[in-house]
């Protein structure tokens, strides 16, 4: 570009800035002061900040669906239960280390999150299932009047995860929060393992108890698969399905927690599993649960099953749950078969 043309262009830019931009900038502070001098203008600015900054950015920072499957099981204390330790670990991770989101009221930035709350509720549901099975079959007091810690923990874990400060039946009555109840449950689990370490309790690793736990978990996974099936059947033909992600993440949270808990169960009942020749089935069970936990699409779709373009992630999850359910059932049956002759001889 010739020198005289460049000089003329720069002159026009300077004149435009001096004539148009600078006056606007000089009047901007006065305009802002005049704007905020009215209370409704301030309210408008605050509302815009909440809508465009507080909820989106706050929710983004809080949202944390952790599907880490690489946790190592601590088996350095064979007299204690790895499964009970894992239950305490899951509660601590979701309630203490993170923010428990399912019960937060509207003034928290996570209020509009739905996937993380669904995932956390699914996880606690699985922990509650296993804790009830342990309380029913594993916890056997050897001293009269001794407190049953697992039973207490199981009762606390059945508490609704959506309770914040008020009773779900009557919003005027105060109630303990889910966070408080789950922390109490964790303390009971820790106390139980301490009782085992102090030899005040004994963890009997019975094949029949493991078969009972497997049978209970099998029924729970069958129910989860059934709920996924019902949602697919009723909503996959809809153009919009805003509930698909909530349903998906709840049952994936259940599968993920089952993976961690069954990984720990494998540590507790390692000798029982090997003696029953079920090690291969057990590893296949863990793999099915891990695969269910690791499905991670950017957007959850509930497309028609006959569609060649729209995926159905609920169906993918269901297939892994059914595989895990079938393996649980198979292992439980084999454990019962191995145990039956011994039980019969003992009865005679």
N, C-alpha and C positions, 0 to 999 in steps of 0.2 A: 504494500500500500504506500503511495507517495507520502512524503513527509507532511505536505500541506493538508492532505485529507485526514491524516491521523490527528493533526493538531486541531482541525475543525471539529472532529468527532469528540475529542476530549473536552473542547470548549462547550459543546452542546450538553454533554453529560454533566459538567460542572454547573451550567446554567439551570438545567433541570433539577439538580439536587438543591441548588440555592433557592430556586423559585417554588418548588413543589414539596420536596421531601423534608427539608429543614423546617419549614413552618409547621408541618404536621408533627414532626418529632418534638418541636418546642411546645406544642399545645397538648401533647400526650399526657404529661403529668397533671395538668389542670383538668383534662378530661377524666382521668382516672380518679382524681380526688372528688370531682363533682359526681362521678358515677357511684362511688362508695359512700357518699354523703347520705344517700337514700338507703333505708334499712332493707328494702326489698331488693335493691341491687346487690347488697352484700349477701343476702339470702340466696340470690340467683347464682352468685359466684361460688358460694359454699356448696350449693346443690350440684353445680357442674363439676366441682372438684371431687365430690363424693362419687358421682356417677362415672366420671371418666378417669379418676385416679385411685381413690380409696378402695373401692370394691374390685376393679379389674387387677390393679397392681398388688393389692393385699392378698386377693385370692390366688394370684399367680405365685406369690412368694410362699403361701401356706400349702398350696397343693403339692402333695408328695405321696404318690402311690408307689410304695417300695416293694418290688418283686424279686429282691435278691435271694437267689436260691443257693448261694455258695457258703452259707454259714456252716462252720465246722461244729460237730457235736462234742461237747466236753465230757469225756468218759473217764476222767481221772479219779472220780470217786464212785467206784462200782457199787458201794452200799446204798447210794442215792439213786433217784430216778431221773434219767435224762429227759423223759417226757414231761415230768412236773417242772423241771428246770426250764424247758422250752416254753411251757405255758406261761411261766413267770416272765420269761424273756419277751414274748410277744406282747403281753400286757404292758410291760415297761416301755417297749419300743413305740407302741401306738398311743399310749396314754400319757407317759411322762416325757419321753424324748421328742415326740411329735405333739401336735395339737389334736385332741380328740374332737373331730369336726361334726359328728352327727347330731349333737345336741346344742350347738351354738346358736344364739338368738340373732335377730336381724342386724344388730349393730356391730357384729363381727364381720370383717371383710370376706370370711369364708362362707357366709350365709348362702351365697348363690352357687357354691360348689355342690355337685351331686355325685360325681364319680368317686371321689375320695371317701366321703361319708359312707357310700354303699359298700366300698371295698373294706373299710374298717369294720362295719357292722357284720359283714360276711366272715371276716377273720375271727371276731369275738364269738360269733355263733359256733364256729368249729371248735374253738377252745372250750366253750361251754359244753359242747357235746362230749368231748374227750374227758373233761373234768367229771361229768356225771358218770361216765363209764368207769373211770378210776375209782370214784367214790363208792360206786355200787359193788365193785368186784375186788379192787386192789387193796383198799384201805381196811386193814384188820387190826384193831387195837389189841395189844398184848397186856395192857395194864388197865384194870377196872377204873372207870371214871375218866379215862384219858380223853381229851378233846379230839374230835374227828375233824382235822383241818381240811381234808379234801372235801368232805361233805359241806362244810361251811363255805369253802371256795366255790363249789358248784352252785350253791344257792345264790351267792352274790353275783356270779357270772350270768345268771338268768335274768338279771335286772335289765329293763329296757335301755338300750344305748342312746335313746333320744331324749332322755330326761335331763334337764339342766338344773333348774331350781324349784320347779313347781310340779305338782302331781299331774300326770297325764289325764287323770279322771276329773280333777278339779283344779283349775288354773289358779285358784285363790289360796290353795293349801301348799305350803312349802314341802319339798321332798329332797332327799339326798340326790346329788347328781350321779350320773353314770360313772363319771371319772372317779368319784369318791368310792363307790361300791367296787369298782374294778381294782382300785389300789388296795382296798381291804382284802379282796380275793387273792391278789398277788402276795400279800403278807402271809396269808394262810398257806399258800403253796410253798413259800420259802420256809415257813415253820415246819411243814411236813418233812421236807428234805433234811432240815436240821435234826428233827426227831430220828430220822433214819440214820444220820451220821452219829448221833449219840446212842444208837442202838436201843432207843425207847420204842421204836417201831421197826417192823421187818417187812421188806418188800418181797412178797412171795411171787416169783415169776412163773406163774402157772400157765400151761398151754391153753387150758379152758378159759382162763381170764382173757388171754389174748384173742381167742376165738370170739369171745363175747364182745370185746371192743371192736373187732373187725366187723362183726355182724351188725352192730349198732351203726357204725360209720357207713357200712354198705347201704343200709336203709336210708340214712341221711343223704347220701349221694344220689340214690335213686329218686328221692323226693326233689332234690335240686334239678336233676335231669328232667323230671316231669314238669317242673315249673318252667324251665327253659322251653320245653316242647310246647306247652300251652301258650306261651307268649309268641313263639314262632307261628303256631297254627292260627292264632287270633289276629296277629298284627303284621305278618310278613307281606301281606298284600297291600298294606297302607302306603300311601305316598310319603307320609311322614310318621315316624315312630320315635317320639321324644322320650319314651320310657326304656327303649332297648339298651341304652348305655347303663342305666341304673340297674336293670336286671342282670346284665352281663357282669358288671363289676362286683355286684353283691356275691354272685355265685363263683366268680373267679377268686374273690377274697376268701371264700370258703375253701376252694381247692388249694390255694396257696398256703393257708394255715394248715390244712391237712397234710400237705407235702412236708412242711417243717416238723409237724408233730409225728408223722409216720417215719420220718428220718430219725427222730429221737426214739420212737418206739422200737425201731430196728436195732438201736444200740442197747436198749433195755432187754429186749427179748432175742438177742442175737443167737444164743445157744439153742433156744426153743425153735427158732426159724430154721437153723441149720439141721437140727436133729429131725425135724419134720420134712426135710428135703424141699423147703419152700424158698430157698434163697433166690433162685432165679425168678420165681413169681413175685417175690418181694421187690427186687430191683426193677422189674417191669411195672409194678404198681407205682413205685416212686417216680419212674420216668413218665408215666401217664399223668400223674398229678403235676409234675414239673412242666410238662408240655402245656397243660391247661393253664398254669400260672403265667407262662411266658408268652401267651398270645397277646400281642401289643400293637394293634392297628391304630392309625392316627384318628380315624373316625369309626365308631361302632356302627355296623350296618346289619339290618335285619331283612335282607333281601329275600325275595321268593326263592324257594329251593330249586325251582326249575330255571331260574335266571342264569344267563351265560355271562352277564356283566356285573351284576350286583352281588357281592359276597354276603354270606350269612354267618357272622362271627359267633352268634349264639349257638348255631348248629355245630361249629367247630368245637366250641367249649363243651357242648353236650356230649360229643363223641368221646372226648377224653375222660369226662366224668363217668360215662357208662363203662368205658374200658377199665378204669380204676375200680368202679363198683363191682364189676364182674370178677376182677382179680381178688378183691377183698373177700368176696363170697367163696371163691375157690380155695383160698388159703385157709379161711375159717373152717370149711368142710374138711380139708385135709388134716388140720389140727385136731378136729373132733374125732376123725377116723383113727389117727395115731393114738389118741388118748383113750379111746373106748375100750380096747382090750385090757389096759391097765386098770381102768375103773371097774370093769367087770370082775377081774381077778380079785381086786380089793373088796368088792361087794360080797363075793363068795367067802 
